[in-house]
Structures are given as C-alpha cells and as structure tokens.
Amino acid sequence: MSRVSDRCVSVFAAWAVLACAGVIAAEPGASPPPGWLDARECGASGSEFSTTAATEKGSKDIKVADVGDFQVGQGVMLSECHPRCTVKTIWGPRHVVVMGRPLQDKVEIRGYDGTQGDWVVLLLDVPEGTRSFCWSEDRARTWTETVPITGDWQPLRDGIEVRFNEHDWEKGYTVHFALRGQLVTAIDKIEGDAVTLRDAPTRTVDAATLRHCDDAALQAAIDRAVREKRNLHVPVGRYRLSRGLSVRNATAITIEGANPVDTILDISEGEGACLSLSKGVDVTVRNFTMVGHSGFAERDQCGHLRTRGSSYFWGFGAKGCNAVSIGSTERVLIENCHGRRMATECFVSGSSSRGTPDKPNTAHCKQTTYLRCSAVDCGRNAFNDVMCGSENTNVLQCRIVDVGGCAWEGASRFVRFVGNYVRNAGTVAMGNLGPANHDATFPELGAGQHIIANNVFESNVPYGGCAVRAAVGATQVLVTDNLFVNFGSSAVHISGRSDLTHYPSANATIAGNLFDMTEVGEKSAARIAVDVSAPDVIVADNQIYVRGACDPLVTAVKVLEPAVNVSVHDNLIRNCGVGIVTGRAPSRVGEVLDERTFTLARRTVPLDHRAAGQCQGWGLVWRTGGHPAAQSVIEAITGAATTDQVQVAIEKPHPFKAGDAFELIPPAANWCFQGNTVTDCRRPIVIDSYGGPSSVVRANLVTRGGTADVEQAVELHGRFALVGNHLVGFDEEGSAALGLFPDPLGRTVRGLVHDNVFERCAHVVRESQQGLWDATSARGNLFIDCGTTPPGAETAAAPGRDAAVAE
C-alpha cells in the first residue's frame, strides 16, 4: 500500500474515532437494544449509493454526477484513480512447501497506470530448471508463451514491464503482484457537486466510481465496544469494506446485525476477513450476510494452481477473502451468518493448544459453534479448523451449497458436524495432521476426533473425491445416521494412507447411514459408498442401494489390506455393481540402506511412524509389472521422528531398489464380514486379498434378484473362511455360487467353506484352475436344487418343491 493510501486510512480512522466519541453526529434511525452501541454513532453509513466522479491527478477536489447521500466525514472508495502495486511476493522454490514471502528486489515492476484494470492479479512463473518465464492475469487459467529472462526490462502488456534480477531462478519460482487502482479516503467538504477528499487521486479519470467505505467507521465502533465492554448493533445496510475488521482481546462482546438478510458486510473490493477474532474470552457474531469476490465458478482460481515454478501456490493467496476468521478466542458463537463468494475458507479457525499439565495455556479455542449459518457459492472451503489446538468446534444446522473446496476441513479436536445440508460441495475432511500442525499434547491426546451425524449430502462432490474422509491423523471418528441422496460421487472414505509429513488414521465407525447412490444426472461415474483402508473400523447397519436397475459403476463397500481389525456387518446392499470387495494397498521403497533395509517412500502403509518394532513377522510381497511376484518376511519396522527416517528390515536379502512397490500381509488381519444382505449386484462379494486364519465371511445372505449376467455370488482369491452363508438364485446358465482362484501370489490356499446353504445355483463351484476345491476344507454345506455340485456334496430339494410339482 502506498504512503498516500496509508495516510488516508489512518486519517479516516481518526475521524471515525471522533464520530464514535460523539463529536460528530450520527444519522437518526432504529435504536439498538438498551445499553448497546449503534455502529452509526461511529459514522458507519451502510449505504449502497454510488455515483461517477471526475478526478484530476494531484487534486483533492472531484466533481460528482450526484452527491446523493454522501456526507462530510464519511469514508469512501474511489475506483481507477490511485494506481499502485499493493502486494509483491515470491513462492518457491519448487518441491518446498512455503507460503508467499516478500519479494524484495528479486523482480521489479513498472508501468501500471490504472488503465490496465482496477485490480490486476499478475503471476510470473519460472519453470524449474530454466531461466525463462511466462505470465498470467487470470490466476493460472491461461499462460503466455515462455520467454527467456534477460535481466533487463521486459514488456508484458499495455506499458507494464518487469525486470528479473539475479537469483537462483533455476530452482523454480512463482512471483505474485497485486496492482490496484482504488483510492480509500474520506470526504472533507461538499459544495454542490464539488467534493473535497482527504487525499488526492494520482490519476486523472473522467468517470471514476465513488462509493461509501465503512471499514474505518466499523473498526472504530468495534474498538469502542470492546473498550467499553458493550455489545455492538449494526443497522440494516450494505457496509463496503476495503479491508477486514478485527475484534481484539474482547472480554465479552456480541456483534449483531439488524437482520441476516439486509445487514451485509461486503468485502468484494477488498481482502481479508469481514470479521477477524483475535484472542479474547467470549465473542458472539450474529445476523449478517458477508459477501466476497470469488464464487464457485472461480474455484479453480482459488485452489491449488498448476504452475511450473513453485509447486505450492494456492490461488486464494493471490486474491483472498473470508467471512469470519478466529484466532485463539476461547468461546465463540457464530449464529445465522451467511457467507457468499468467499475465495478462502468462508469460516476458519486456528488456535494454539491447551498446553501440557506442567505448562497449561488458557488462551486457546475451547469452544466454537457455527449455528444456522451458510456458505453458498464460494471458491474454497466452507468451514475449517487449521490447527489441532482448537477444541469443541460445532457446525450445526448449517447449509453448504456450491462450494469449490471442502465443506469442512479439520485438524482439530472433538468436532461435531451435525444436522447440516451439503450439496455440490467438497469433502468433509478430517485429519491432515503432521509435525507442522500438532504440539506436545498430540501423542497422548491425539486429534482429528469427529462426529459426523444426522447430515444430508445430496448430488455430488466437485472437490476431494468423496463426501466424508478421515485421513492422515484422524482417529476416533463416528460417521452415523446420515442421508446420501441421489449421490453421484463416492461417499465415505476412511483412509489408511500416510506420507512423509503426516500420521496415519484409525478407529472409525460408519453406522446407520442411508446411501442412495442413484445417479440422476446425464452420466454415471465410478464411485464407492464406503471405502476403508485404515485399521480398527466398523461398517454396520447401513443401507446402500441404487434405485431402479443395477448401476455397474457403484461399489458399496471396499476394504483394503493391510488394514487390521475391520468388521463389516448387518448392512443391506442392493443394485450395486459390486457389493463387498476387498483388495490390497501397495507401498513403495524410499531409500535403499542395504540389501535388507530401506526407508518408506511417500503414500505409504497405515503405520504410526513414531512407534517402534511394528509389523514383526508380517509378510511383504514384492510387485513386478503391477503383479505380486515374490515374498519376504519383515524382521521389524523401526519408528522415527518422521516417516522418511522409518526403516524397514526384512529377514533375508532381496534385490530391491528405490521406487519398488510392495504389499504387506498381516498374519492376523481380524476381518469379519457378517450378517450382510447383498442382492441384485453384478458382483455381490469379491474377496481379492491375501487373508489369513482370522479372515471370515459369515452368515451373509446373497441373492441374485433380478440382475442378469452375474458370474458368481462370491469370488474368493485368498485365505478366508466362508461359514454359514446363504447363496440363492444364481441360476443363469454358466453362473456359479462360488468362484475359486489362487491367492494374489498364485498360490493354492487352504480356505474353509463350512455350513453354507447353496440354493438354486446353476453351478456351486467354479475353479479358475484345477485342485482349488480339493484344497479347501469343505463340510456341512447344503446344496438345494442346484445344478452341478462338488463331488460328495450333500444335496436336498427346496422345501415344498415336490408338493408343488405333484399338484
């Protein structure tokens, strides 16, 4: 910001303080509750009126087309007449996660005179390994051709030039300039159509736009309310902001709009949060609509930008705005507040932690509640807790529609996302926990604890791949009693994958949900209702179905090894392409230390890398050409402070190299699929995992129903026990009840097939190679009205069948 702009803001702030002190009279109007401060007492206008004005460079006097309701002392913003560069940052080098920092003199810019636009966001991108650059004005939607860096002034367009000075550009960088033409000032005098401003424009313009600007007046009102320990009433109006408002160290304050529809905080011409809460004890914000500048249609410009320079650049870092931002305020209630067109997180919180018993910290977020709020038509996240220090965040009865980022993203503790409506919005994302956003309390207390309950999710997910995900550090997660309506995207994902900077997830229950996975749009997409790859998970009492005919692109439940302790029971699954399927999650070798030892690469197995001596005796299967090929046995996985230092030792040497893929086989997976009803699915149950002695498929009812071309009811590739299941109606020509295959390593395994009922099946068993049934322990099975049955099988007619034939 230029010196003139800085001066005008400070002068106007001083005027607002005088108004707030009662030296300048306020407009009459509706009175606030007794004892409350009225924002109009401090000069806030709330007026939407605007007019055109002729400006002359260096003159404070402007001529307006219509004076309207402008008054002496009021804050104003005047477009196109004060060109300057307000932001200069550099992002990078590539492959280093670092936010934008001051550019200093690495690149210079000149030639912006305001004719090129009133708000120009300019990105210069220097691809890694080059000394050349391209540039973009639409936040990476389009780029110019790449040209060499000359070290001299280089033209961009319409007089704007840049000069790159000496720097290690070959490492890959992105440079951001913000060019603004807006003058923020105040009115000193009005005589007819002549208006005298507090500060002089620096450009001659025939028809600049003059509007009210209320941020200095509102800030003065907030400061006075905090100082006098009073609540603040904001009357009906549109309050334009050139910058955000701050509530600092409030003991107890309520800031309330007259009503949530007509009391509007408008930051569409500014950056920052409409309201930013910093520390303090108890703050309530109620009854506002808050409007920004970047909506759902601009979500690509607000998210992660695809640059060839810096690999870490989020568009909202170039042009951002929030509705409410909270920083370590102890108790917060945000009620009936509605964010629109917010480029950054609409509602966001961050906090230091509670501290340790010997060093407690009282100044942290102990309770934050968003009640009956909404985030609609926003470029990025609706709600967000960015650090694990925040506790007891409640998102209750809120509406989230057309949001280009996450509906919720939380690394914090004890979160309740309950009773909300979500449509066409990104993931409810739990976790994202690593060394950068946890503290000394994490090992004992953990973080990412969430209750996701009684919500309605409709339609699809434009960002994040699924509606609800627990990942990288989320533990103790409940996803219960939610409705998924006409859902065209994946629904719930409990992910065990981790990486070099995060922790694994575990301990989740998905229960009592109703998943209507019917696609009502033009084209169906591959999607999964419940996807599990983390340990210690229960999937129970859910309904998962498609209305009408079977949708071959829908998978109801998917479970991946090497997750352990997984129970999938009493679910009703209907009309899905795949009912229940299991698989394997690959990992990769990082650095080779010797012929028996290596570190883990990114996106590795669900292990807590802080724990020592993990996975001793587990199998490790090497993959070649995308297929399992050879097996080793793990001697130990040694924990370390970070994942890239975790060492995997195998018992015998193996010729592995960096990047090689492998799969882990736990000796006791403790998997149980029990009591599920699976009907009308193209592939009802597909067991494509290694399995083991504690992997069981028990007491499930599997029927073909009206779906055609079902090859087999149960497809078995590993060591599992099939006990007490009832398989009915797989009577199409060539269809079988049980398909047997070698395990993923091509081995014949000794599975168990005990006490099952096979009824009205064309074939009971189909073997992909001879001898698989002979290797199976089969006893107590009953075959009713089946075609081909295994040798020595006990058969019976269907009950009542003979009597019906006799009649």
N, C-alpha and C positions, 0 to 999 in steps of 0.2 A: 504494500500500500504506500502511496506517495506521501510526502510530508504534508501537502495540502489536504489530502484526504484524512490523514491522521489528525490534523489540526481541526478540521470541520467536525469530525466525530467527537473530539474532546470538548470543543466549544458548545456543540449541541447538547452533549451530556451535562455540561454545566448549566445550560438553560433549563434542561429538564429537571435538574435538582432544584432550581429556583421555583419552577412550577410546582414540583412536588412539595415544597415547603410552604406553598400557598401564596408566594409573592406574585405569581401570575395566575389569573383567574382561570378556572376550568369551565367548560361548557356545562350548562344545566342538563339534566336528564334523569333517567331512572336511578333511584338510590340503591346502593348496596345494602346488605343486611347491617343492622346496627353494630358499630364498632369496626366494621371492615373499611379498608382503604379502597377508594374508587380510582382505577387507573387514569381516569380523565383528570383527576386532581393533579396529575403529574404531566399533563399535556398530551396524552395519547389521543389520537383523533379517531382511528378506526374507520376512516373514510375511504371509499373506493374511487372517489373522484380523481380524474386526471385531465390534463389539457396539454396542448402543444405550446412550446416556448421558443423564441428566437434568442440565441446566445451569441456573444461576441468574445473572442479569445481575450482573457485578461480582465474582463469587466464583470463586476458582481451584479450589474443591472441586466435583467432579462425582460422581454416583452411577451406576455402570455395571451393566448387566444381567449381565455375565460378564467377569471380569478376564482370562480366557483366558491368553495367553502374554505379555501386556504386562509390561514390567519398568521399574523406575526408571531414568531417564536416557534412555530411548528417545524418538525423535521420533514425534509423532502428528499427524494431521489430524482435526479435529472439524467436522462439517458444520453449517450453518444457524445458527450461534451467534455469528458475528462480522461483521455486515453492514457493508459499506463500498464505496466506489467506487474501483477499483484503476487504471482507465485512463480518461483524458479526452483525446481527440484530435479534430482537425478536418482534413478532407480538402477540397481545392479551392484556388482557385476552379475552376469548370468550364473545360474545354479546356486546363488546365495540368496537366502530369504531375508531381505532387508527392505524396510519401508523407505519411501522417498526421503531424502535428506537434502540440505541446502546445496544448491548447485555451485555457489561461489562464482568463480570466474572461468569455470571449465568451458562454458559456452556463453557467448554474448548474443544479444538480440537488439535490433533497432528497426525503425521504420513503421512501427504500429502507430497509426494516427487516428484510429476510430472509424475510418471509412470501411475497414475490412470486417466490421461487425462489433456489436456492443459487448459480446462475451465470446471470445475465441479461446478454445482449448487446443493447444498445439503440442503434439508429441513428435519428438525426433527419435528415431530408432536406429541404433548402431549394432548390426548383427555381429554375433561372436565370431572372432577370427578375421575381422575385416577392419579397414579404416574407411568406411563408407557409411552413408545414412540415407534413410527415406523419412518421409514425414506424413502426418495425418492430422486432419482437423475434425474428424468425426469419431474420435476415440476408438481408433483401430478398425473401423468398418472397412475403410479403404486406405490404401497407402500409395504414395507416389513411387515412381521408379527410384531405385537405389543409385546414388551418385557418390563419387569419391569425396572424402574430406580433404579440402585444400589447405586449411589453416588460414584462409582469407575470408572476407565477407562473401557469402553465397546467397543468392536471391531465392526466396520461397514463392511469394506472390504478392502483387499489389504493393510493392515497396518494402515488405517485411524481409529482412535479411538476418542471417545467423553466421556466427564465426566460432568454429571449434578451435579451442586452444589445446596445448599439449596435455595429453592424458593417456592412460593405458586403455584406449578405446577398444583394442582387440579383445578384451575380456567380455564385451557385450554389455551395453547400457541403453537405457531409455531416459530421455530428458523431457520434462513437462514444463511448459509455460502456460500461465493463465493471463490473458490480455483482456482488460476491462475498460469500458468507455463510460461507466456510470459515475456520477458525482453525488456523494451523500453529504448533505449540508442542512442548513436551516434558513428560515425566512427572517430577515431583519426588518424589512419595511415593505408596505404595499401602498401604492398610489395609483388608483385607476387600474390600467392594465400593466403597469410597471411594477416589477417585483425585485427587491434588492436581496441578494443572497448573502449568507455569512461568508462564503468562499467563492472565488471567481472560477468559472469554467476555463479550461485551457484549449478549447477548440470552438471555432465559430460554426454554429449549426442553425439552419433555417427553421427546423421543426423538431426540436428535441421533445421528449415526453417528460412532463413534470407530474410526479405523483407524491402522495403522502408517504412518509417513512417513520415508523413508530418505535423502532428498536431502542433508541436512546431514552425516550419517554417511558417505555415499559420497563427498561432496565432500572431507571431511577425509581419507579414505583415498587419494583421488587426489592431493591436495596432498602428503601424506606420501610417497607412492610417487614422485612427481616429485622431491621434495626429496632423498630418499634414493637416487634412481636405481635403484629396484626396480620389478619388474613387479607387477601387481595381479590377484589372483584373486578372483572374485565367485562365491560358492557358489550352488547351486540355491535359487531363491526368487523371489517377486514383490516387487520393490522399487518401492514407490509414491513418486512424485516430485511435489512441488508446484511445482518449478521445475527447469530443466535443470542438468546437470553440466558443468563446464568443465575441460579439460586445457590448462594454460597453459605455454607455453615448455618443453615436455618435451624433454630431450636425446635420450632413447631410452626408450620405455616400451611394454609390452604390457598391455592391459586385457582380461582374458579371463573369460568366463562358464564355469561348470562344464559346461554343455551348451547348445546353441542353442534347445532346446525349453522347458526348465524354468527357465532363468535369464532373468527378464523384468524389463525396465525399463518401468514403467507410468506414463506422464505424462498419463493420461486426465483427471486432475483439475488439470492444470497447463498452463503454456505454455512455449515454448522448445524447445530440442533436448535429447533424452535425453542425448546427449554432444556437446559443442561443443569442437572442437580449435582452439586459437589459437596460431599461430606454432609454434616448436619445430622439431626436426630430423626425428625418426623416431618415428611412432606407429602401433601395431597395435591394432585392436579386433577381437575375435573371439568368436563363440559367444554371441550374445544374440538374444532376441526383444524388440522395442521396440513398445509399444502406445500409441496416441494416442486422440483423442476424435472424429474426424470421418472417416467412411469414404466409400466410393464413392456411397452413397445421399445423402450430403451434398455431393456435388461441386459443385452449383450454389451452395451457401452458401460454399464455399471459393474459388471462382473469381471472375471479374470480375462485380461486382454491377451490376445495371441500376438506377442511381439517376438522378434528375433534377437532383440537386445536383452534387456532384463527378462528373466523367466518368471519374475514375481511382480506383477503390476495389476492392481485392481482398479477398474475404471472409476469407481467412486472416489479413489484417491486423487483423481484429476478434477472431479466436479461432484462434490458430495453434499448431502443434507440428511438430517434426521428429524423425527418428530420429538422424541424425548430421549435424552442420554443421562444415565445415572452413574455416578462415581462414588462408591463407598458411603452413600447415605444409609443410615441404619434402618429406617422403616419408611416405605414409600407405597402410596396408593395412587395409581393412575386409573381414573374411572371415567367411562363414557367419553374417551378421547379417540379421535379418528384420523389416522394418517393417510395421506394421499400423495402419490407421486414422489415418494422418498427414494433418493438414489442410494443411500447407505442403509444400514439397519433402521427400520422405522422406529422401533422401540429397543433400546440397547442398554445394557448394564455391565459394569465391571467393578470389581472390588478387591481390596486386599483381604486376607483371610482372617479367621478368628484368632489366629496365633496358636501357640503351644501353651500347655498349662503353666510353664515357668515364665512365658512371655506372652500373656494374653493381649489381644487387640480388640478394643470395644468399637473402634471406628471402622466398621465394615457393614456390608449389606446383610442385615439379619432377616429382613422380610420385605419382599417386593410383590405387589399384587397389581395385575392388569385386569380390570373388571369391565365387561361390556364395552371393550374397545374394538377398533377395527383397523386393519391395514389392507387397503384396496388400491389396485393399480400402482404398484411400487416396483422399482427396478431391482431391489435386492431384498434382504431378509425382512420378515415381518417383526419377529421378536428374537432377542439374542442376549445371552449371558456369555461374555467373552472370557471370563476367568473363573477358576474353580472356587475363588473366595466368596462369591455371592452364595447366600443360603436362603432356602424357603421362598423361591420365586413361584408365583402362581399366575398362570394365564387362564382366565376363567370366562366362559361365555363370550368369547371374542369371535369376530368374523374376519377371515383371511381369504381374500379372493384376488386372483390375477397378481401374484407376487413372483417376481423373477428369481428370487433366492429362496432360502429356507423359510418355511412357515415358522419354525423355531430352531434355533441353534444354541445348544447349551453345554458348557463345560463345568457348570456349577453344581451345587449340591441340593438335594431334596426339592426337586422341581415337580410341580403339578400342572399338567397341561390337560385341562378338564372342561368338558362341555362346550367345546369350540366347534365352529363350522369352517371347513377348509375346502376350497375349490380352486383348481388351476393354480396351485401354489407349490413351492418346493418342499423338500423333506423336513419332517420334524426330526432334527438331527441331534443325537445325544452322544457326548463324548468329546472327541478332538482333544484328548488330554495327553500332554507330554511335558518334558522338562521346562518348556517355555511358559507354561500356564498352570503350574501347580506349586505348592510350597511345602514346608516341613510337615504339615499335617497330613499330607496325602498318603503316605504308607499305611498309617493306621486307620484314617477316616475314609479314604477313597474319595471319589467324586463321580459325577455323572448319574447319580441316583434320580430316577424319574418315575412318575406315574402318568401314563398316557391313557386317559379313561373317558368314556362317555362322549367321545367326539364323533362328528360326521365328516367323512372325507368323500368328496364327490369328484368324479370325472377323471382327471389325470394329473401327472406331475411334470411340470416343464423343466425342473431343475433338481438334480440329485438322484434320479433314478428310481426312487420309491417314496412312499408317503411317510414311513416311520423307519428310522435306522438308529440302532445302538452300535457304536464303533469306537475303536481306538481309545479305550479307557473307561467307557461307561459300564458300570456294574450296578446290580440291584435295580433292575428295570422291570416295570409292570406295564404291559400293553393289554388293556382289558375293556371289554364291553363297548367297543367302538363299532360304528357302521361305516362300511365302504360301499358306496353306491355307484353303480354303473362305472366300475373302476377300470380304466384303460391302461393303467401303469402298474408296476409292482407295488406291493402294499407294505409289508413289514420285513425288515432285514436286520437280523441280529448277527453282526459281522465279527469274525474272529481275527481278521487280518490286521496286522500292525505294520509299522515301518520304523525307520531309524530314529524318529523323534517322538514316538507315541507309545502308549501302553495298550495291552490287549483288553478286550471286553469279556464279560462273563455274567452269569447269574441273571437270567431273564425269564419272565413268564408271559406267554401270549395266550390269553384265555378269554372265552366268552364273546369273541368278536364275530361279526357277521360280514363276510366278504362277498359282495355281489360283484363278480368280475366280468360282468357283461359289458362289452364294448358297444356303445350306441352311436359312435362316430362312423366315418366312412371306412376306416381301415383299422383292423385289429393289429396289435403289436405283441411280441413275446413278452410275457410278464409272469411274475411269481407272487402268490399271495403271502406265503410265509417262507422266508429263506434264512437258514440257520447255519452258521459256521463257527460260532463261539461255544465254549463249554458251559455246562450247567444251565440247560434251557429246558423249559416245559412248554409244549404246544398242546393245548387241551380245550375241549368243549367249544370249538369254533365251527361255524358253518362257512363252507367255501363252495361257491357254485357259479354257474353261468345259466342265465335264463335261455330257454329255447334249446337249440341244438348244441352239442359239444363244441367248444372252441379249442382247436388243437394247439393254439399258442399260449394257453393258460396252464401253468403248473401250480398245483395247490400248495404242497409242502415240499421243500427241498432241504436236505441235511447233508453237510459235508464233513468227512474226516479231515483232520484228526481231532475234531471236537469230541469231548467225552461227556458222559453224564447227560444224555438227551432223552427226554420222554415225550412221545407224540401219542396222545391218547384221546379217545372219545370225540373225535372230530367227524363231522358229516361233510363229505366231499362229493360233488355231483357235477357232471357235464364239463369236466376239465380235460384238456389234452393229456396231462399227466396228473395222477392223483398224488401219490407219495413217491419221491425219488431221492436216492442217496448218491453221493459222489465223493470225489477226493479233491482236496485243495493243494495245489503244488506250491513249493517254495523254491528258493534259489540260493546257490553258494555265493557268498561275498568274496572275501579274500582267502586264498589258499595259504595256510600256515605251514603244513607239512602233509605227508601222504595220508594222515589220519585225521587232520584237524583243519577246520575252516571257520570263518565267521559267517553270519547270516546276511543276506542281501535285503534290499527293500521288499516291502509287502510280504512279510514272512509269516510263519506259523503262529497260532494263537498262544504265545508263551509270554510269561512275565519275565522280562529280561533282567529284572533285579534279583530273581530267585536263583539259588544255586542248586546244582545237581538234578536238574529236570530231565525227564524222559529216559532215564537209565533203563536199558533193556528194550526200548521201543525199536520197532523195525524202521528202516529207512530204505525206500525203494527209489533207485535212480531211474530217471526217464531219458530215453533216447528216441529222437524222432517223434516226440509227442506221446510216446507209449512207455509204460513201465518195462524195465529191461533187466535190472539186477538189484540185489538186496544186500544191505549192510545192517549191522546192529549198532545202536547208539550206546556208547560207553557212558557218556554224560554230556549234558549241555550246561555250561558254566555261566552263571549270571554275571552281569557287569552293570556299570552305571548307565551305559547307553547301548542300544541294540547293536550298533556296528562293532562293539567290543565283545559281544557274546560269542563264545567259542563252542563249536560242536565237535565232539571227538567220537569217532567210530572205532569199533573193536579191532578191525583188521584194515590194512591199507586198501585203498581203491583209487583208480586213476581219474579223479575228478578235476575239474578246472573251474575258474570263476565263471559264474553265469549258469552252470549246470542246474537243471531242475531236479527236484526230488519230492517224494511224498513220505509222510510219517504214518506209521501204523501203531496205534496204542495197543498194548497187549490186552487191555480190558477197556473197551470203549464204553460199556454200560449204556447201550442204546436199547430202547424199548418202544416198539410201535404196537399199540394195543387198543382194542375196542373201537377202532375207527370203522366207519361205514363209507365205502368207496363205490360209487355207482355211476354208470353212463360215461366212463372215462375211456379215452382211446388207449392209454397205457396206465392201468389202475395203480400198480405198485411196481417200482423199478428199484431193485437193490443193487447198486453198482459201486460197492465199497468192499474193502478187504474184510471187514467184520472181525469176529473173534468169538470166544466162548461166552461172552456176555452181551451178544447182539441178538435180539429176539424180535420176531414178528408174531404177535399172539392175539388170538380171539378177534380178528378183524372180519367184517362181513364185506365181501367183494362181489359185486354183481355187474353183469354187462348192461342190463337195462335195454334201452333202445338204440344204443350206439353201435354202429357197424364197423367192420374191419378191425376188430380187436384181436391182436395176435395171441396174447396171453394175459391172464389175470395178474400173475406175479412173475417178474423177471428177476432171477437170482444169479448174481455174479460173484458172491463171496461167501464167507463162512457165517451163516445166520441160522438161527433155529426158527422154523415155521411150526407153530404149535397152536392147535385149537382154532384155526381159521375156517371160515365157511365161504367157499368159492362157488358161485351159482351162475349158470346161464351162458357160459362161454361155448355155445353150441354151433357157431358158424363153422362151415367147412374149413378145415385147416387150423382152427383155433385151438388153443390149449389152456389149461388152467395154470400150469407151472412150466416156465421156461428155464432150463438149467444151462449155465455157462461156466467156463473156468473163471477163476478169480482174475483180477486185473494183471497179475503176473503170468497168467496162462496155466496156473496150477489147478489140479483137481483137488477140491477141498471136501472134507467130511462134514457136511451140514446135517441138520436134523429136520425131518419132516414127520411130526408126530401129531396124531389125534385130530387131523383136519378132516373136513367134510367137503368132497368134490361132487357137485350136483349139476346134472345136465350140461356136461362139458364134452365137446367133440373128442378131445384128447386130454388126458390128465397131465401127461408129462411130455415135453419136447426137449430133447437134448441137442445142444449145438455140436457136441462130439460124444462118441460112444463111451459108456462107462461112468458118466456123471451120476446117474441114478443109482447104480450099483455101489458107488462110493458113499451114498447118502444113507444115514441111519433113518429108516422109514418104518414106523409101526403105528398101529392103532388108527390108521386113516380109513375113512369110509367113502366109497365111491357109489353114488346114486345116479342111476340112469345115465351113465357116461358111455362114450364110445370106446376108444382104445384106452385100456388101463394097464398099469405096470404088472409084470408077472407076479403072481401070488397075491394080488390085491384082493381085499375083502370087498365084495360088491353087494348092493341091495337095490331094490326097486324104490322109486319115490313113494312115500306114504300115500295110500289111497289111489295110486295109479291103476292097479289091477282091477279094483272095483269099478273105476270109471270106464275102463275098457270093456268089462263084462256087461255093463249096462248098454 
